[in-house]
Amino acid sequence: MSWAPAPVTTAAPGPAPVTTAAMARAYARSVVLEHWNNADRTATEAALIDLSLVVSELAANAVRHGGGLAGFEVTPTPQGVRLAVHDNSDVVPDAAFGPGNLPTKHHGSGYGWPVILRLARDIAVDPRPGGGKTVSVLVPLV
């Protein structure tokens, strides 16, 4: 009788943590295509582009102004998807709840928040236990 090592079984690794805007865009799109689209509704390409813009701005803001992207969540809802972006800063952006006007001159602020305010709904900025904040928005897909 010969001896052979027992097979090694490993659990499939979970999804890699989202650490860049590109990863966040790809993940958000995959959630829409795999979990939001169904026989009764399908996100248009225009809606997916809007989603990509919002994801890009939120993730880039977390990296640039929030001390890093500490987490990213996408939750399908009947109206679209809710994004939650966690960062490491307690600072709430000045323009977070503004009118969404585009800047006429560059004074350190860009187009990010105006784009988010124009394309997303139900914007919330909440402190995280232990520091940092979560910016959550609903991006309509219908």
C-alpha positions as CSV (number, residue, x, y, z in Angstrom):
1,M,0.0,0.0,0.0
2,S,1.5,3.4,-1.0
3,W,1.1,6.5,1.0
4,A,-0.1,9.7,-0.7
5,P,-0.6,13.0,1.0
6,A,-4.2,14.0,1.8
7,P,-5.6,16.6,-0.6
8,V,-5.4,20.1,0.7
9,T,-8.6,22.0,0.5
10,T,-8.7,25.7,0.9
11,A,-11.7,28.0,1.0
12,A,-12.0,30.3,-1.9
13,P,-10.6,33.7,-0.9
14,G,-13.1,36.4,-0.3
15,P,-13.1,39.5,-2.5
16,A,-10.0,41.5,-2.3
17,P,-10.4,44.7,-0.3
18,V,-11.2,47.7,-2.5
19,T,-8.3,50.1,-2.2
20,T,-8.5,52.1,-5.4
21,A,-11.1,54.0,-7.5
22,A,-10.7,51.5,-10.3
23,M,-11.4,48.6,-8.0
24,A,-14.4,50.4,-6.6
25,R,-15.8,51.1,-10.1
26,A,-15.3,47.5,-11.2
27,Y,-16.9,46.1,-8.0
28,A,-19.9,48.5,-8.2
29,R,-20.5,47.6,-11.8
30,S,-20.3,43.8,-11.0
31,V,-22.9,44.2,-8.2
32,V,-25.3,46.0,-10.6
33,L,-24.8,43.4,-13.4
34,E,-25.0,40.4,-11.1
35,H,-27.4,41.4,-8.4
36,W,-29.5,44.5,-9.4
37,N,-30.3,43.7,-13.1
38,N,-33.1,41.2,-13.5
39,A,-35.9,40.2,-15.9
40,D,-37.9,43.3,-14.9
41,R,-35.2,45.9,-14.9
42,T,-31.8,46.6,-16.4
43,A,-29.5,49.5,-15.7
44,T,-28.8,51.5,-18.9
45,E,-25.3,52.3,-20.0
46,A,-25.9,55.9,-19.1
47,A,-26.9,54.9,-15.5
48,L,-23.7,52.7,-15.3
49,I,-21.6,55.7,-16.4
50,D,-23.3,57.9,-13.7
51,L,-22.6,55.2,-11.2
52,S,-18.9,55.1,-12.3
53,L,-18.6,58.8,-11.9
54,V,-20.0,58.8,-8.4
55,V,-17.9,55.9,-7.3
56,S,-14.7,57.4,-8.8
57,E,-15.3,60.7,-7.0
58,L,-16.2,59.2,-3.6
59,A,-13.2,56.8,-3.7
60,A,-10.8,59.5,-4.9
61,N,-12.0,61.8,-2.2
62,A,-11.4,59.1,0.4
63,V,-7.9,58.6,-0.8
64,R,-7.0,62.2,-1.4
65,H,-8.7,63.9,1.5
66,G,-9.8,61.2,3.9
67,G,-6.6,59.5,4.8
68,G,-7.3,56.4,2.6
69,L,-10.1,54.2,1.5
70,A,-10.9,52.2,4.6
71,G,-13.8,50.3,3.1
72,F,-16.3,50.2,0.3
73,E,-19.8,48.7,0.1
74,V,-22.4,48.4,-2.6
75,T,-26.0,47.5,-1.6
76,P,-28.7,47.0,-4.2
77,T,-32.1,48.7,-3.5
78,P,-35.2,48.8,-5.6
79,Q,-34.3,52.3,-6.9
80,G,-30.6,51.7,-7.5
81,V,-27.5,51.0,-5.4
82,R,-26.4,52.5,-2.1
83,L,-22.7,53.1,-1.9
84,A,-20.9,53.4,1.5
85,V,-17.3,54.7,1.4
86,H,-15.4,54.5,4.6
87,D,-12.3,56.7,5.2
88,N,-10.0,57.6,8.0
89,S,-10.8,61.3,8.5
90,D,-13.4,62.9,10.8
91,V,-13.6,66.0,8.5
92,V,-16.9,66.5,6.7
93,P,-16.4,68.1,3.3
94,D,-17.6,71.7,3.2
95,A,-19.6,71.1,0.0
96,A,-21.2,67.8,1.2
97,F,-24.6,69.3,1.5
98,G,-24.3,72.3,-0.8
99,P,-26.2,73.2,-3.9
100,G,-23.9,71.3,-6.3
101,N,-22.6,74.4,-8.1
102,L,-19.6,73.8,-10.3
103,P,-16.6,75.9,-9.3
104,T,-15.8,78.9,-11.5
105,K,-12.2,79.0,-10.4
106,H,-10.0,76.3,-8.8
107,H,-9.5,77.1,-5.1
108,G,-8.5,73.7,-3.9
109,S,-11.9,72.2,-4.6
110,G,-12.8,70.5,-7.8
111,Y,-15.8,69.0,-9.5
112,G,-16.1,65.9,-7.3
113,W,-18.8,67.0,-4.8
114,P,-20.9,68.8,-7.4
115,V,-20.9,65.7,-9.6
116,I,-21.9,63.6,-6.6
117,L,-24.6,66.0,-5.6
118,R,-26.0,66.0,-9.1
119,L,-26.0,62.3,-9.7
120,A,-26.7,60.8,-6.2
121,R,-29.5,61.1,-3.7
122,D,-29.9,60.5,0.1
123,I,-26.4,61.7,0.9
124,A,-25.2,61.0,4.5
125,V,-21.9,61.5,6.3
126,D,-21.7,59.6,9.5
127,P,-18.8,59.2,12.0
128,R,-17.4,55.7,12.3
129,P,-16.7,54.2,15.7
130,G,-13.0,54.6,16.4
131,G,-12.6,57.5,14.0
132,G,-13.1,58.3,10.4
133,K,-16.4,58.6,8.6
134,T,-18.7,56.9,6.2
135,V,-20.1,58.8,3.2
136,S,-23.2,57.0,1.8
137,V,-25.2,57.9,-1.2
138,L,-28.0,56.3,-3.3
139,V,-27.3,56.2,-7.0
140,P,-30.5,55.8,-8.9
141,L,-30.5,53.3,-11.7
142,V,-34.2,53.7,-12.8
